[in-house]
Amino acid sequence: MFDYDWFRGRAFEQQKHDAKVRCARKHFPNDNPEHPGEAYRRFFDELEARVLIYLRDGFSYEFKELANVSTGSHLTFECEPVDEHYKVGAFVVAVPFEDIVRVEVFAVHPSEKAEDVPLITVFCGGPETPISREDQGEAKHR
């Protein structure tokens, strides 16, 4: 299902855009997305899209941006690492397209980010329950 054209073509951009439209419609159910009011447009423009890529082996990555490489045989992207040790640089991952089982896009307004952050399984295992943003520093050192 996922291939080079899905990520580099319109489908990926459409999924990110659709997640933002759906989020904005939940907050402004009376606005028409094709002719939105000023508050809707401002809210929509401020939305962030978080992209999670899940693999057959159970690992998942938070997608940051596509890497500019000359091959299309793998999905090559910079990921957003969870572990503090990897946040000092850039982590570029190459994944065979056939290993991608799901791509999730979560649109959220910066003012409404949840206190609990879902853990991405790459680089480290996680606790059974989500940890609050305040507790993240503690959990990384366990």
Secondary structure, DSSP 8 states (H G I E B T S, - for coil): ---HHHHHSHHHHHHHHHHHHHHHHHH-TTSBTTB--HHHHHHHHH-EEEEEEEETTS-EEEEEEE---S--SEEEEEE--SSGGGTTS-EEEEEEGGGEEEEEEEEE-GGG--SEE----SSS---SS-EEGGGHHHHHT-
